Amino acid sequence: MKTVLLIILFFFILNHSFSQKTSLLIRTNGDSIICKIDSITDTEVYIKLRTVEYTWAKSSISISEVASIKYNVSSNDIRYSKSDSISIKRSIRYFNKNNINVSTDLILYGYWTILFVVNYERLFTISDHFAISGKIGLAPFIFYKIPPLIFEVNLLAGKSLAIFESAIGIINILQKGYGYDNNIIPYLRFNYRLQNTNWFLFKIGPTIYFDDLVFFGVGISLGVTF
């Protein structure tokens, strides 16, 4: 009986020792670390990390690599630390910066027509919730000898994988005819954008085109990010 009590007491002390309040250090690259903060200087944050042997190892991180520190976090509160890490990785800052997507716009211009475009897009992060992107596309029209080019600038805003996107762009038609009166057609686009942090991209939304007349379209895009 005494042996059982001693074992219970041992594990109680062990659990109490490692369930005490610690800190959650969030690095600028998105990693989150459960640790103890020893001290902070102008250049370094000195910490203790829990090892697999249930001891604490001393380490340090350059203060330029630290985004924020949350104090009084339980090292046993797995749900908290995991959800915190996931919410960080879901922000715009951690989206893949490049994507190739195929978009299809159903356009009403006196008659219904389809604009099919292959695009390359590059993302530039502003913050966790805002980014801009530049896009160039090629529209392989069957009835054009020279496919039109598409140039677009986007503003992205949101706090999760599903975000709002607004864009301004132009269709540069290098060959006149087929109902289009101008060589350059500007447009505005508003999209619901779903992008995970690995590879998938989906967009859907309306587009307003400005030729001699204003006309409208609805577009869908599917792509791969990298």
N, C-alpha and C positions, 0 to 999 in steps of 0.2 A: 504493500500500500504506500509506504514511504517513497519507494522508487517511482511509482506512478505520479505521486504528488510532485516529486522533484522534476520529473520530465515535463509535467504540465507547467510548473513554475518556470522552467527553462524556456519553453516555447513562448510563454506569456511575456517574459522579459525580452526575448528575441524579437517578437512581433512588435512590442511597444517601442523598442529601440529603433526599428526601421519603419514604423508607421507615424513617426513624429512628423510635424509639419516641416516641409522643405519648400523649395522654390522651383518655379517653372521658368527656365530661361529659353527665350525664343530667339533664334539666330536670324540674321538677315537672309539666309538662303532658305528659310522656312522650317528648318529642323527645330524641334522642341526637346529640351533636356530637363529631366527631373534631377535636381542637385541641391546642395547646400551652398549658400554664398558665404565665403570666408571674409572677403574684403574686396573693395573696388577702388582702383586708382584711376589716374587720368588716362592710362593706356591699357590696363588689364582688368579683367574680372577673375578673381581667384575663387575656385569652386572645389567642392568635394563630390565625387561621383560614386554611386553605389556599384560595387563589383559583384560578380557571380559568387564570390566567396563570402558575401554578406559583410564586407568591410567597406570603408570609404577611402577612395584614392584621390589624392590631390591633383588638380590640374588648373589650367588657366585658359582664358579665351580673350583675344584682343577685343577691346571695347568697341572697335569699329565694326565687329561682326555681330554685335548684340543689338537686336531690334527692340526687345523689351524684357522685363523681368516681372513675374507675378509671384508675390511672396505668400507664405502660409498655405501652400498646396500640399495635401497629403500624398506621400509617395505610394500609398496603397489605393488611392482613389483612381483606379485604372480608367473608369468611365470618363472622368473629368479630363485626364491628360489625353486620352484618345480623341475625345470629341474636340478638344482644343486644337490638336494637331490636324484633324480633318478639316476644321473650319479654316485654318490657315491655308492648307493646300488647295482648298476650293476657291480661293480668291483669285482675281484676274491676274495678279502678279505671278502666279505659278502655272498659268496656261502655257502650253507649248507655243513658241513664238512664230512658227511657220506652218502654213497649211496649203494644201492643194485641194480645191473643191470644184464641183460641177454644179452650175446653177441653171435653172430653167424658169423663165418668166413667161407667163401667159398674158399677152398684151392686147388691148382693144384699141385699134387705130383705124376706125372705120370698119374694120373687120378683125377677127381674132387671128393673131399670129403668135408664134413661139420664138423667143430669143434664147438660144442655147449657148452657154459660155463656159469655157474652161479657165479657171482663175488660179493665180498664185497670190497669197496674202502674207504680209509680214506684220507682226504685232510689236508695238512699242509701249511698254508699261509706264504709266504715270504714277499709280499708287495701287493699293490693294483693290480698289473699287473702280478705277478708271484706266483706260488705255486708248491709244489711237492705233490705226493700222492703215497701211497702204496696199492697194490691190491693183493688179494688172491682169486683164483677161483677153481671151481671143474668142470671137464668136464665129464659128465655122458655118456661115450661111451657105446653103446649097446654091442659091442664085447669085452669090457674089464670087467673082474671081479672086478678089483680095478680101479676106475676112476682116470685118471691123475690129478695132481694138477698144478695150474698155479700161478706163483709168478711174480709180475710186479712192476716196479717203473716208475712213470710218471713225466714229467716236463710240466707245464701248463703256457702259456704265452698269454696275450691279454688284451684289454682295455674295453671289453663289455661282453655281455652274450655269444657271439660266439667267441671262442678262439682256439688257436692252441695247440695241445698236442702231445708230442713225448714220447715214452716209450721204455724201455728195459726190457725183461722178459725171463722166461724159462718155458717150459712145462716139468714137471717131470713125466715121464711115469714109473709107478711102475711095469709094466708087458710088456715084450718085445713081438715083433711080429707085424703082420698086416702091414708090409711095413716100420715100423719105426726101424732104426738100432741102435739108441742110447737111453739110458734111459733119457737123458736130451737134450732137443732141445731148444737152445736160439733163440730169435727173436727180431726184431725191429719193432715198430709200429708208424705210423704217422696218427693222427686223427684230423678231424674237430670236435670240441666239442661244443655243445649248452647246456647250463645249466642255468635255471632261478634261482632266489633267493629263490624260494619256494619249489618245489618238483620235477620238470621235468629234465631229463637228456637224451641227444641223442648224439651218436658218430658215425662217419663213416670215414673209411680210409683204406689204404693198410698196409699189414704186410709182412715182409721179414723173412723167417725161414731159419735156418742154420743147416741142418742135414749133411750127407755125401755130399749131393748136396744142392744148394740154391734153395728154392722154395718160391712161393708167394701166398698171399691170400688177400681177401678183406672182411672187417668186418663191421658189424653194431651192435650197442648196444643201448638198451633202458633201462632206470632205474628210480628209485625213490630215491630222496635225502631227508635227514632228519638231 
